[in-house]
Amino acid sequence: MIAYLLISFLSFVAPSSQQKDPLLNFCRLFGHQTAVVDRKLLIDGGLVNWEGGASPQNYSSPWLREADLDRNTTEGFPQQFNLGEKNSSIPSVQGGVLWPDTVNKVVYMYGGENYGGPPVEFALWYYDVAYSTWNKSNASVADVKRASWGAGAVAQDKALGFYYGGWLTNASVPGYNAQTPLSNMLIYEMKSNTFRNATGPDAIPRAEGVMVYLPAGDGGMLVYFGGIEFPYGNSTRTGVPMSRIYLYDIANDKWYTQNASGDVPEQRRRFCAGATWVADRSSYNIYFFGGAAIADGPGFGDVYVLSIPSFRWIKFWPRPEDNVGKTFPHHSLTCDVIENSQMIIMGGTFPNSTDCDVPAIQGQHGLDLGKANQQGAKWALFNPKLTTYQVPPEIVATIGGGPTGGATVLAPTSGWGERDVSVEFGRAYTPTARTPNRYLPPTTTASANATAPPTTTPGSNSHKKALLGGAIGGAVGGLLLAVLLSVCIFCLKRRSKKAEASPQAPSELPGRQFSTIAKSTHSQQPSYNNPSISQISQMTPHGPPSSPSDGTISHPSVSAPITYVVSGQALNYDPRMSQPSQQHYRSPSGNSQPEYPGNQSPHFSRHSQQSPHLSQHSQTPHAQSPHHSQTLYHAPSPHHSHHSPQPQSTVAQELPLIRSPPGFPQQSAVHPMQPTQPIQVHSIDNYYVQHPPSTSTWPPEH
């Protein structure tokens, strides 16, 4: 009897986001954060669409997912698993960053904005990979604010997490009444569990660029480029020239600026980047993909390489020999370099396509950085056994040397901006090995090519069983029974009243409002198909991204097939189908429509004071390692809660009028944990989707 009542109770109060499955119902994911620990690619937060179309609904993604880099699916990409939905105390954000500590096997979550509700006060949360738990750190954060859409990087040997630039808004900071771009850098010291503030290269605020770590100089270097900046105050934004490269010397706490030349890319924002190098480190090669335009324009779908220390830009794809026409814009995505050899580009959105993003493999795309496959393909299936990088001919032709190194162009053609930079890049830094400062359990290794799907079903993963079992076990006692009876009766009455009225979609506004939280409890966000200037930093195809041939709003039939190469075999993968086919590859081509044709602007405060991430250095005299902090939420082990993603059709499925976050089956298939009523989530007015802000009117006056 008690168990029955508990099941009935949970069917009313479980999170409404569990109406769809993040893997089985995948269409698109963007604005998320990723990190790699122990051959596991962790994917957190962001926004999801459950259907394609010109104006898809955006929903906050509360799940943590994992792609197993040792286990490929039959489609040739890492098998993904749902590690469970975070509870409401753990933020689910877009535009943040994950700082991985690969030694202690934890991932820290910093920054980002809430969607569909007010933000909470900042606290440093981390996911414990070894124990599959979410934990709240005891780091002192009294003076730390949560920024969003900045650029993040990690120096593993020094256990430092970096976050440069970004924004402060009332979607990231409770009660904040402005939108303030930032010029400083926040540094998190994992060993001492403290935050500190550092200056940027100058006093100009910047956002939506990328930053990567290189093992060069006295103690490692950070390289930042791209995005937008505000040289004349918050009211005027411009693109950061891609020829201007900012360098941060970690050991000496000093910034430098260096000019780059060559095939300089167009200015852009919200692209993603990753770095790799060969053993002799005669060159460091930073690959980046995609991006959104600074103002008017469709964005970008190309790949460039910044080779250092020559500081030469090289167009990697498409080149004339690739026989590719126009590319298709792709932005608001992430990329992660795996074993210095491959880059997995996860999620994102295509401004000129309404199709879902290869749902059979949940939006994964693969770039073979050294073209280490028999056919020399740039876009290829993921090879779990590839662990070495060779410099491809496209780069060798510019910097000299060969596949294994020996670059001969070791200085910029325009000269060094400062002499110290030449000295720093003349030294190959060898990071010292760290050891864990906590106990770690023995690890298990998955088969490198395991393709068998997990056997658990979406409605019965161990996370849900653990929650239900724990609730039943704690239900002993008359007092609890009485409480449950009262709550069930109350919920039944509310549900009966709700059923009398037909559900209505929430009002949609033509822009993103950054009013005070007291005035509105929902943060409106523009569609990522046409992003406003205040969303996502480093974001980015399963093969070259496919899109309509004419660049207009399309139906799925115009998507072209994509070819990947694995183990010497060419596989042509059509994003409209669930299985790759062995056919000859031909790259898609087409025209693009402008991304920003109109003059609508989000409502931002013009009179705002610039606020740094951290007003002063935080002091934490009793800093502790992660295991000292309180465990508030336990996620299931991936070995017990795997969902088996099945091939998906790209046909759009109609959503109910009430827009609720995703999760369990629909009302017709009642699950014991299904909620009584969904959480309302706002979408964006269709006009705003087609008419995002222009440069001349941002931000408007009140």
C-alpha positions as CSV (number, residue, x, y, z in Angstrom):
1,M,0.0,0.0,0.0
2,I,2.8,2.4,0.9
3,A,4.7,1.6,-2.2
4,Y,1.6,2.1,-4.3
5,L,1.0,5.5,-2.7
6,L,4.6,6.5,-3.2
7,I,4.5,5.6,-6.9
8,S,1.4,7.6,-7.3
9,F,2.9,10.5,-5.5
10,L,6.1,10.5,-7.6
11,S,4.0,10.4,-10.8
12,F,2.7,13.9,-9.8
13,V,5.9,15.6,-8.5
14,A,8.7,14.2,-10.7
15,P,10.4,16.8,-12.9
16,S,8.5,17.7,-16.0
17,S,11.7,17.8,-18.0
18,Q,11.4,14.0,-18.1
19,Q,8.9,13.9,-20.9
20,K,11.5,13.1,-23.6
21,D,14.7,11.3,-23.6
22,P,17.9,13.3,-24.4
23,L,19.3,10.5,-26.6
24,L,16.3,8.7,-28.1
25,N,14.5,12.0,-28.9
26,F,17.6,14.0,-29.9
27,C,17.2,16.7,-32.6
28,R,19.6,19.5,-31.7
29,L,21.8,20.5,-28.8
30,F,23.6,23.9,-28.5
31,G,25.0,26.3,-25.9
32,H,26.3,23.3,-23.9
33,Q,29.6,22.6,-22.1
34,T,32.0,19.7,-22.7
35,A,35.2,18.2,-21.2
36,V,37.2,15.0,-21.4
37,V,38.2,12.9,-18.4
38,D,39.4,9.3,-18.6
39,R,38.4,8.8,-22.2
40,K,34.9,10.0,-21.4
41,L,33.5,13.1,-23.2
42,L,31.1,14.8,-20.8
43,I,28.3,16.9,-22.2
44,D,26.5,19.2,-19.8
45,G,23.6,21.6,-20.1
46,G,22.8,23.8,-23.0
47,L,19.5,24.1,-24.9
48,V,17.7,21.3,-26.9
49,N,15.2,21.2,-29.7
50,W,13.0,18.1,-30.0
51,E,12.0,18.9,-33.5
52,G,13.3,20.7,-36.6
53,G,11.5,23.4,-38.5
54,A,11.9,27.1,-39.0
55,S,11.0,28.1,-35.4
56,P,11.8,25.1,-33.0
57,Q,11.1,25.4,-29.3
58,N,14.1,25.8,-27.1
59,Y,14.2,23.8,-23.8
60,S,16.8,23.9,-21.1
61,S,18.8,20.6,-20.9
62,P,19.2,19.4,-17.3
63,W,21.0,16.2,-18.3
64,L,24.6,15.2,-18.0
65,R,25.6,12.9,-20.9
66,E,28.7,10.9,-21.6
67,A,30.3,9.8,-24.9
68,D,32.5,6.7,-24.4
69,L,35.7,7.3,-26.5
70,D,36.5,3.6,-26.3
71,R,33.1,2.4,-27.6
72,N,31.9,3.2,-31.1
73,T,28.4,2.8,-32.3
74,T,27.6,1.0,-35.6
75,E,27.5,4.5,-37.1
76,G,31.2,5.0,-36.2
77,F,31.0,7.6,-33.4
78,P,31.3,7.3,-29.6
79,Q,28.4,5.7,-27.9
80,Q,26.5,8.2,-25.8
81,F,24.9,7.5,-22.4
82,N,22.5,9.6,-20.3
83,L,24.1,9.8,-16.8
84,G,20.9,11.2,-15.4
85,E,19.0,14.4,-14.8
86,K,20.4,16.9,-12.3
87,N,18.1,17.9,-9.5
88,S,16.9,21.5,-9.2
89,S,19.7,22.6,-6.8
90,I,22.3,22.0,-9.5
91,P,22.3,24.7,-12.2
92,S,21.5,23.7,-15.8
93,V,23.1,26.5,-17.8
94,Q,24.0,27.6,-21.3
95,G,27.2,29.4,-22.2
96,G,29.3,28.2,-19.3
97,V,32.5,26.1,-19.2
98,L,33.7,22.8,-17.7
99,W,37.1,22.8,-16.1
100,P,38.3,19.2,-16.0
101,D,40.8,18.0,-13.4
102,T,42.0,14.9,-15.1
103,V,44.2,13.9,-12.2
104,N,41.5,13.9,-9.5
105,K,38.9,12.9,-12.1
106,V,36.4,15.8,-11.4
107,V,34.9,18.4,-13.7
108,Y,34.1,21.9,-12.3
109,M,31.2,23.8,-13.7
110,Y,31.6,27.6,-13.9
111,G,29.5,30.3,-15.5
112,G,26.5,30.2,-17.9
113,E,23.0,31.6,-17.9
114,N,19.7,30.1,-16.8
115,Y,16.9,29.7,-19.2
116,G,13.2,29.9,-18.3
117,G,13.7,31.2,-14.8
118,P,15.8,33.4,-12.5
119,P,19.4,32.4,-11.7
120,V,20.5,31.4,-8.3
121,E,23.5,32.7,-6.3
122,F,26.8,31.3,-7.6
123,A,28.2,28.2,-6.1
124,L,31.0,26.1,-7.5
125,W,29.6,22.7,-8.5
126,Y,31.6,19.8,-9.7
127,Y,30.9,16.3,-11.1
128,D,32.9,13.5,-9.6
129,V,33.7,11.2,-12.5
130,A,35.1,8.5,-10.3
131,Y,32.1,8.3,-8.0
132,S,29.3,9.5,-10.4
133,T,28.1,12.2,-8.1
134,W,27.4,15.9,-8.3
135,N,29.0,17.9,-5.4
136,K,29.0,21.4,-4.1
137,S,32.4,22.8,-3.4
138,N,33.2,24.7,-0.2
139,A,35.2,27.2,-2.1
140,S,34.7,30.8,-1.0
141,V,32.6,32.5,-3.7
142,A,31.3,35.5,-1.8
143,D,33.0,37.9,-4.3
144,V,32.7,35.7,-7.4
145,K,30.0,36.4,-10.0
146,R,28.8,33.9,-12.6
147,A,29.7,35.2,-16.1
148,S,28.6,33.7,-19.3
149,W,29.8,33.4,-22.9
150,G,33.4,33.9,-22.0
151,A,36.4,31.7,-23.1
152,G,37.6,28.9,-20.8
153,A,40.8,26.8,-20.7
154,V,42.7,24.6,-18.2
155,A,46.4,24.2,-17.4
156,Q,46.3,20.6,-16.1
157,D,49.9,20.5,-14.7
158,K,49.2,23.6,-12.5
159,A,45.6,22.6,-11.8
160,L,44.3,26.0,-12.9
161,G,41.0,26.9,-14.6
162,F,40.8,30.1,-16.6
163,Y,37.8,32.2,-17.8
164,Y,38.4,35.3,-19.8
165,G,35.8,37.9,-20.7
166,G,32.1,37.2,-21.2
167,W,29.1,38.9,-19.7
168,L,27.2,39.6,-16.5
169,T,23.4,39.7,-17.0
170,N,20.4,39.1,-14.9
171,A,20.2,35.6,-16.4
172,S,23.5,34.7,-14.7
173,V,23.5,37.0,-11.6
174,P,20.4,37.4,-9.4
175,G,19.0,40.9,-9.4
176,Y,21.6,42.2,-11.9
177,N,20.0,45.0,-13.9
178,A,22.4,45.4,-16.8
179,Q,24.3,43.5,-19.4
180,T,28.0,44.1,-18.8
181,P,30.8,42.7,-20.9
182,L,34.0,41.9,-19.0
183,S,37.7,42.7,-19.6
184,N,39.3,40.6,-16.8
185,M,40.2,36.9,-16.3
186,L,39.0,34.7,-13.5
187,I,41.4,32.0,-12.3
188,Y,40.3,29.0,-10.2
189,E,43.1,27.3,-8.3
190,M,42.0,23.7,-7.9
191,K,44.7,22.7,-5.4
192,S,43.8,25.5,-2.9
193,N,40.2,25.6,-3.9
194,T,40.3,29.4,-4.3
195,F,39.4,32.0,-6.9
196,R,41.5,35.0,-7.9
197,N,41.2,37.8,-10.4
198,A,43.6,38.7,-13.1
199,T,43.7,41.5,-15.6
200,G,43.1,40.9,-19.3
201,P,45.4,42.1,-22.1
202,D,43.9,45.6,-21.9
203,A,40.9,47.3,-20.5
204,I,38.6,46.5,-23.5
205,P,35.8,44.1,-22.7
206,R,35.5,41.0,-24.9
207,A,33.2,38.0,-25.3
208,E,32.4,35.0,-27.5
209,G,35.9,34.2,-28.6
210,V,38.0,31.1,-27.9
211,M,41.0,30.4,-25.7
212,V,43.3,27.3,-25.8
213,Y,46.2,26.1,-23.8
214,L,49.7,25.3,-25.3
215,P,52.6,23.7,-23.5
216,A,55.1,26.5,-24.4
217,G,57.2,29.0,-22.6
218,D,58.2,28.9,-19.0
219,G,54.9,27.4,-17.7
220,G,52.4,27.1,-20.5
221,M,50.7,29.7,-22.7
222,L,47.0,30.6,-23.3
223,V,46.0,31.8,-26.8
224,Y,42.9,33.9,-27.3
225,F,41.4,35.1,-30.5
226,G,38.1,36.0,-32.2
227,G,34.7,37.1,-30.7
228,I,33.5,40.6,-30.2
229,E,34.9,43.6,-28.2
230,F,33.7,47.0,-26.9
231,P,36.4,49.5,-27.5
232,Y,34.1,52.5,-27.0
233,G,32.0,51.3,-24.1
234,N,29.1,49.0,-23.8
235,S,27.0,50.7,-26.6
236,T,29.4,49.9,-29.5
237,R,30.6,46.4,-30.4
238,T,33.0,45.4,-33.1
239,G,34.6,42.1,-34.2
240,V,38.0,41.2,-32.9
241,P,40.3,41.0,-35.9
242,M,41.4,37.5,-36.5
243,S,44.9,38.7,-37.2
244,R,45.2,39.9,-33.6
245,I,46.2,37.2,-31.2
246,Y,46.3,37.6,-27.5
247,L,48.8,35.5,-25.5
248,Y,48.9,34.9,-21.7
249,D,52.1,33.7,-20.1
250,I,51.0,31.6,-17.2
251,A,54.3,31.5,-15.3
252,N,54.9,35.2,-15.5
253,D,51.3,36.4,-15.3
254,K,51.8,38.6,-18.4
255,W,49.8,39.3,-21.6
256,Y,51.2,39.8,-25.1
257,T,49.7,40.8,-28.4
258,Q,51.0,39.3,-31.7
259,N,49.9,39.9,-35.3
260,A,49.2,36.9,-37.5
261,S,49.2,36.8,-41.3
262,G,48.4,34.4,-44.1
263,D,44.8,33.3,-45.0
264,V,43.3,35.4,-42.3
265,P,39.7,34.3,-41.5
266,E,36.8,36.6,-41.5
267,Q,35.8,38.0,-38.1
268,R,33.4,35.7,-36.2
269,R,32.1,34.6,-32.8
270,R,30.7,31.5,-31.2
271,F,33.0,29.1,-33.0
272,C,35.1,26.4,-31.3
273,A,38.8,25.6,-31.4
274,G,41.3,22.9,-30.2
275,A,45.1,22.7,-30.3
276,T,47.5,19.9,-31.1
277,W,51.2,19.5,-31.8
278,V,53.8,16.9,-32.8
279,A,56.5,15.5,-30.5
280,D,59.2,18.0,-31.3
281,R,56.8,20.9,-30.8
282,S,58.3,22.9,-33.7
283,S,54.8,24.0,-34.4
284,Y,51.5,24.2,-32.4
285,N,48.4,24.0,-34.6
286,I,45.1,25.4,-33.5
287,Y,42.1,24.2,-35.5
288,F,38.8,26.0,-35.4
289,F,35.5,25.5,-37.0
290,G,32.4,27.5,-37.9
291,G,31.1,30.5,-36.1
292,A,28.4,33.2,-36.2
293,A,28.8,36.5,-38.1
294,I,29.6,39.6,-36.1
295,A,26.7,41.6,-37.6
296,D,24.8,40.8,-40.9
297,G,25.6,37.5,-42.5
298,P,24.9,33.8,-42.3
299,G,27.9,32.8,-40.4
300,F,30.6,30.3,-41.3
301,G,31.1,26.6,-42.0
302,D,34.8,26.4,-42.7
303,V,38.0,25.2,-40.9
304,Y,41.1,27.2,-40.3
305,V,44.4,26.5,-38.6
306,L,46.5,29.0,-36.7
307,S,50.1,27.6,-36.7
308,I,52.4,28.9,-34.0
309,P,55.2,30.2,-33.7
310,S,54.9,31.2,-37.4
311,F,51.6,32.8,-36.6
312,R,50.3,31.9,-40.0
313,W,46.7,31.3,-40.8
314,I,46.0,28.4,-43.1
315,K,42.6,27.5,-44.6
316,F,42.2,23.8,-44.0
317,W,38.7,23.2,-45.4
318,P,37.3,23.7,-47.9
319,R,40.2,24.2,-50.3
320,P,40.1,24.0,-54.1
321,E,41.2,20.4,-54.2
322,D,38.3,19.5,-51.9
323,N,35.8,20.2,-54.7
324,V,33.4,21.8,-52.3
325,G,31.2,24.8,-53.2
326,K,29.7,27.0,-50.5
327,T,29.8,25.8,-47.0
328,F,27.0,25.9,-44.5
329,P,27.1,28.0,-41.3
330,H,27.3,26.1,-38.0
331,H,27.7,27.8,-34.6
332,S,27.0,27.5,-30.9
333,L,28.8,24.2,-30.5
334,T,31.8,22.7,-28.7
335,C,34.9,20.8,-29.9
336,D,37.3,18.6,-28.0
337,V,40.7,17.3,-29.3
338,I,41.1,13.6,-28.5
339,E,44.6,12.2,-28.0
340,N,46.1,15.1,-30.1
341,S,44.7,13.5,-33.3
342,Q,41.0,13.9,-33.7
343,M,38.4,16.6,-32.9
344,I,34.9,15.8,-31.9
345,I,32.6,18.7,-32.7
346,M,29.5,18.4,-30.7
347,G,26.1,19.8,-31.4
348,G,25.4,23.3,-32.5
349,T,22.9,24.8,-34.9
350,F,22.7,25.5,-38.6
351,P,21.2,28.9,-39.4
352,N,20.2,27.9,-42.9
353,S,18.9,24.5,-42.3
354,T,15.8,23.2,-40.4
355,D,17.0,19.6,-40.2
356,C,17.9,17.8,-37.0
357,D,21.6,17.3,-36.4
358,V,22.3,13.6,-37.2
359,P,20.1,12.3,-34.4
360,A,21.4,8.7,-34.8
361,I,24.7,9.9,-33.2
362,Q,23.3,12.8,-31.2
363,G,25.0,15.6,-33.2
364,Q,28.6,14.3,-33.2
365,H,30.9,15.3,-36.0
366,G,34.5,14.2,-36.6
367,L,37.6,16.1,-37.9
368,D,40.7,14.0,-38.5
369,L,43.4,16.7,-37.7
370,G,46.2,14.9,-39.4
371,K,44.2,13.1,-42.0
372,A,45.4,9.8,-40.6
373,N,43.3,7.5,-42.7
374,Q,44.0,5.7,-45.9
375,Q,42.1,8.1,-48.1
376,G,43.4,11.2,-46.4
377,A,39.9,12.5,-45.6
378,K,39.5,15.5,-43.4
379,W,36.0,14.6,-42.1
380,A,36.1,11.0,-40.9
381,L,34.5,8.6,-38.5
382,F,36.0,8.4,-35.0
383,N,38.8,6.0,-34.6
384,P,39.2,5.0,-30.9
385,K,42.7,3.7,-31.5
386,L,44.2,6.8,-33.1
387,T,46.6,8.5,-30.6
388,T,49.2,10.2,-32.7
389,Y,49.2,13.4,-34.8
390,Q,51.0,14.1,-38.0
391,V,51.2,17.5,-39.6
392,P,49.0,17.4,-42.7
393,P,50.4,18.6,-46.1
394,E,48.2,21.7,-46.1
395,I,50.1,23.0,-43.0
396,V,53.6,21.6,-44.1
397,A,53.3,23.6,-47.3
398,T,53.2,26.8,-45.3
399,I,55.5,26.2,-42.3
400,G,58.0,23.7,-43.8
401,G,59.2,20.5,-42.2
402,G,57.3,17.2,-42.5
403,P,54.5,15.1,-41.0
404,T,56.5,14.4,-37.8
405,G,57.7,18.0,-37.3
406,G,60.8,19.9,-38.1
407,A,59.0,23.2,-39.1
408,T,61.3,25.7,-40.7
409,V,59.2,28.8,-40.4
410,L,59.6,29.7,-36.8
411,A,58.7,33.4,-36.6
412,P,55.9,35.7,-37.9
413,T,56.5,37.2,-41.3
414,S,55.5,40.6,-39.8
415,G,58.0,40.3,-37.0
416,W,57.5,39.7,-33.3
417,G,55.2,42.1,-31.4
418,E,57.5,41.8,-28.4
419,R,60.9,40.1,-28.0
420,D,59.7,38.1,-25.0
421,V,57.2,36.2,-27.2
422,S,60.0,34.9,-29.4
423,V,61.8,33.7,-26.4
424,E,58.8,32.0,-24.9
425,F,58.0,30.1,-28.0
426,G,61.6,29.1,-28.3
427,R,61.1,26.9,-25.2
428,A,59.1,23.7,-25.2
429,Y,57.5,23.5,-21.8
430,T,57.4,20.1,-20.2
431,P,54.6,20.0,-17.6
432,T,55.3,18.2,-14.4
433,A,53.1,15.2,-13.5
434,R,50.6,15.7,-10.7
435,T,49.3,13.0,-8.4
436,P,45.8,12.8,-7.0
437,N,45.2,14.3,-3.6
438,R,42.4,12.0,-2.8
439,Y,41.6,8.3,-3.0
440,L,40.4,7.0,-6.4
441,P,38.8,3.6,-6.9
442,P,40.2,1.2,-9.4
443,T,39.0,1.9,-12.9
444,T,37.4,-0.4,-15.5
445,T,38.2,-0.2,-19.1
446,A,35.6,-0.7,-21.9
447,S,36.4,-2.6,-25.0
448,A,37.8,-0.3,-27.6
449,N,35.3,-1.3,-30.3
450,A,32.3,-2.4,-28.3
451,T,29.2,-1.6,-30.3
452,A,26.5,-3.5,-28.4
453,P,23.9,-1.1,-27.1
454,P,23.0,-1.0,-23.4
455,T,20.1,-3.2,-22.4
456,T,18.3,-0.8,-20.0
457,T,15.3,0.9,-21.3
458,P,14.6,4.7,-21.1
459,G,12.0,4.3,-18.5
460,S,14.0,2.0,-16.2
461,N,17.5,3.3,-15.8
462,S,19.2,2.8,-12.4
463,H,19.0,6.5,-11.5
464,K,15.2,6.3,-11.5
465,K,15.3,3.0,-9.7
466,A,17.6,4.4,-7.1
467,L,15.3,7.3,-6.5
468,L,12.2,5.2,-6.3
469,G,13.8,2.5,-4.2
470,G,15.2,5.1,-1.8
471,A,11.8,6.7,-1.5
472,I,10.1,3.3,-0.8
473,G,12.7,2.3,1.7
474,G,12.1,5.5,3.6
475,A,8.4,5.3,3.5
476,V,8.1,3.2,6.7
477,G,6.1,4.9,9.4
478,G,2.6,6.2,9.9
479,L,3.6,9.9,9.7
480,L,5.1,9.6,6.2
481,L,2.0,7.7,5.1
482,A,-0.2,10.4,6.4
483,V,1.8,13.1,4.6
484,L,1.8,11.2,1.3
485,L,-2.0,10.7,1.5
486,S,-2.4,14.4,2.1
487,V,-0.1,15.4,-0.8
488,C,-1.7,12.9,-3.2
489,I,-5.2,14.3,-2.4
490,F,-3.9,17.8,-2.9
491,C,-2.3,17.0,-6.2
492,L,-5.3,15.1,-7.5
493,K,-7.5,18.1,-6.8
494,R,-5.0,20.5,-8.6
495,R,-4.8,18.1,-11.5
496,S,-8.6,17.9,-11.8
497,K,-8.8,21.7,-11.9
498,K,-6.0,21.9,-14.5
499,A,-7.9,19.5,-16.7
500,E,-10.9,21.8,-16.9
501,A,-8.9,24.4,-18.8
502,S,-7.2,23.9,-22.2
503,P,-3.5,24.5,-22.0
504,Q,-2.2,27.6,-23.6
505,A,1.3,28.4,-24.8
506,P,3.1,31.2,-22.9
507,S,3.2,34.6,-24.5
508,E,6.2,35.1,-26.7
509,L,8.2,38.3,-26.8
510,P,10.2,39.8,-29.7
511,G,13.6,39.7,-27.9
512,R,15.5,38.9,-24.8
513,Q,14.6,40.9,-21.8
514,F,17.3,41.7,-19.2
515,S,14.9,43.4,-16.8
516,T,15.1,42.8,-13.1
517,I,14.2,39.5,-11.7
518,A,11.4,41.1,-9.6
519,K,9.7,42.1,-12.8
520,S,10.0,38.8,-14.6
521,T,10.9,35.3,-13.5
522,H,11.7,34.1,-17.0
523,S,14.8,35.0,-19.0
524,Q,13.9,35.3,-22.7
525,Q,16.5,34.1,-25.2
526,P,16.7,34.6,-28.9
527,S,16.7,31.5,-31.1
528,Y,20.2,30.1,-31.8
529,N,19.3,29.9,-35.5
530,N,19.9,33.7,-35.5
531,P,21.8,34.4,-32.2
532,S,21.8,37.7,-30.4
533,I,25.1,39.2,-29.4
534,S,24.9,38.0,-25.8
535,Q,24.9,34.2,-26.1
536,I,27.7,31.5,-26.1
537,S,31.4,31.5,-26.3
538,Q,33.3,28.5,-27.7
539,M,30.9,26.5,-29.6
540,T,30.9,24.1,-33.5
541,P,29.9,18.7,-38.2
542,H,29.5,14.8,-38.4
543,G,31.5,15.3,-41.7
544,P,31.2,18.6,-43.5
545,P,27.9,20.0,-42.3
546,S,25.0,19.4,-44.6
547,S,22.4,22.0,-45.3
548,P,19.9,23.1,-48.0
549,S,21.3,23.6,-51.4
550,D,19.6,26.9,-51.8
551,G,20.4,28.2,-48.3
552,T,16.7,29.0,-47.6
553,I,14.5,27.4,-45.0
554,S,14.3,23.9,-46.2
555,H,12.7,20.5,-45.8
556,P,14.8,17.4,-45.0
557,S,15.0,16.2,-48.6
558,V,17.6,18.8,-49.6
559,S,20.2,17.6,-47.2
560,A,23.2,16.1,-49.0
561,P,25.0,12.9,-47.9
562,I,28.3,13.1,-46.1
563,T,31.2,10.8,-46.4
564,Y,33.5,9.6,-43.6
565,V,36.5,7.3,-43.8
566,V,37.4,4.7,-41.2
567,S,39.8,1.8,-41.5
568,G,40.4,2.7,-45.1
569,Q,36.7,2.3,-46.0
570,A,34.6,5.2,-47.3
571,L,31.2,5.4,-45.7
572,N,28.6,7.9,-47.1
573,Y,26.4,9.0,-44.3
574,D,23.1,10.8,-45.1
575,P,21.9,12.8,-42.1
576,R,18.3,12.1,-43.3
577,M,18.9,8.3,-42.8
578,S,19.8,6.3,-39.7
579,Q,22.6,4.2,-41.3
580,P,25.6,5.1,-43.4
581,S,25.8,3.8,-47.0
582,Q,28.8,2.9,-49.0
583,Q,28.6,5.4,-51.9
584,H,30.8,7.9,-53.5
585,Y,31.2,11.2,-51.6
586,R,30.2,14.6,-52.9
587,S,30.3,17.6,-50.7
588,P,27.1,19.7,-50.3
589,S,27.1,23.2,-51.6
590,G,24.7,26.1,-51.7
591,N,24.0,29.7,-51.1
592,S,23.3,31.3,-47.7
593,Q,20.9,33.9,-46.6
594,P,21.9,36.8,-44.3
595,E,21.7,36.0,-40.6
596,Y,20.8,39.5,-39.5
597,P,18.4,41.1,-41.9
598,G,16.5,43.2,-39.5
599,N,16.9,45.8,-36.7
600,Q,15.2,44.2,-33.7
601,S,17.3,44.5,-30.6
602,P,17.2,42.9,-27.2
603,H,16.4,45.3,-24.3
604,F,19.6,45.9,-22.5
605,S,20.5,48.6,-19.9
606,R,22.7,51.3,-21.4
607,H,23.8,52.8,-18.1
608,S,25.7,49.9,-16.5
609,Q,28.9,49.8,-14.5
610,Q,31.5,47.3,-15.6
611,S,31.7,44.6,-13.0
612,P,34.5,42.0,-12.9
613,H,33.9,38.3,-12.2
614,L,35.6,38.9,-8.8
615,S,35.6,42.2,-6.9
616,Q,38.6,41.1,-4.9
617,H,40.7,38.0,-4.3
618,S,38.8,35.4,-2.3
619,Q,40.5,34.1,0.8
620,T,39.9,30.5,1.7
621,P,42.2,29.6,4.6
622,H,40.7,26.1,5.0
623,A,40.6,25.0,1.4
624,Q,40.0,21.4,0.9
625,S,40.2,18.9,-1.9
626,P,36.9,17.8,-3.6
627,H,36.3,14.8,-1.3
628,H,35.8,17.2,1.7
629,S,32.8,18.9,0.2
630,Q,29.2,17.8,0.7
631,T,27.7,15.4,-1.8
632,L,24.2,16.7,-2.5
633,Y,23.3,14.6,-5.5
634,H,24.2,11.1,-6.7
635,A,24.2,10.4,-10.4
636,P,23.9,6.8,-11.5
637,S,27.0,4.9,-12.8
638,P,27.0,4.8,-16.5
639,H,27.5,1.1,-16.4
640,H,24.0,0.7,-15.0
641,S,22.0,3.5,-16.5
642,H,22.9,3.6,-20.1
643,H,20.2,4.4,-22.6
644,S,20.5,2.8,-26.0
645,P,20.1,5.5,-28.6
646,Q,18.3,4.2,-31.6
647,P,18.4,5.5,-35.2
648,Q,16.1,8.5,-35.4
649,S,14.0,9.9,-38.2
650,T,14.5,13.6,-38.9
651,V,10.7,14.0,-39.3
652,A,9.6,16.7,-36.9
653,Q,7.3,15.6,-34.1
654,E,4.6,18.0,-32.9
655,L,5.0,19.3,-29.4
656,P,2.1,19.9,-27.0
657,L,0.9,23.4,-26.5
658,I,2.3,23.4,-23.0
659,R,6.0,23.7,-23.4
660,S,7.7,21.6,-20.8
661,P,11.3,20.4,-20.6
662,P,12.1,16.9,-21.9
663,G,12.2,13.5,-20.3
664,F,9.8,10.7,-19.6
665,P,7.1,9.4,-22.0
666,Q,4.1,11.5,-22.8
667,Q,0.9,11.5,-20.8
668,S,-0.6,8.7,-22.7
669,A,2.1,6.4,-21.4
670,V,2.0,7.2,-17.7
671,H,5.2,6.6,-15.8
672,P,5.3,6.4,-12.0
673,M,7.6,9.5,-12.0
674,Q,5.6,11.6,-14.4
675,P,4.7,15.1,-13.1
676,T,1.2,16.5,-12.7
677,Q,2.0,19.6,-14.7
678,P,4.9,20.7,-16.9
679,I,7.4,23.5,-16.2
680,Q,6.6,26.4,-18.4
681,V,9.5,27.3,-20.7
682,H,9.5,30.4,-23.0
683,S,10.3,30.4,-26.6
684,I,11.0,33.2,-29.0
685,D,8.7,35.2,-31.3
686,N,9.0,34.2,-34.9
687,Y,9.6,37.7,-36.0
688,Y,12.6,38.0,-33.7
689,V,14.0,34.7,-35.1
690,Q,14.1,36.3,-38.5
691,H,15.2,39.8,-37.4
692,P,17.9,39.7,-34.7
693,P,19.7,42.8,-33.6
694,S,21.8,44.9,-35.9
695,T,25.0,46.6,-35.1
696,S,23.7,50.1,-35.2
697,T,20.9,49.8,-32.7
698,W,22.5,47.7,-30.0
699,P,21.8,48.2,-27.1
700,P,18.8,50.5,-27.3
701,E,18.1,53.3,-24.9
702,H,15.5,52.8,-22.2
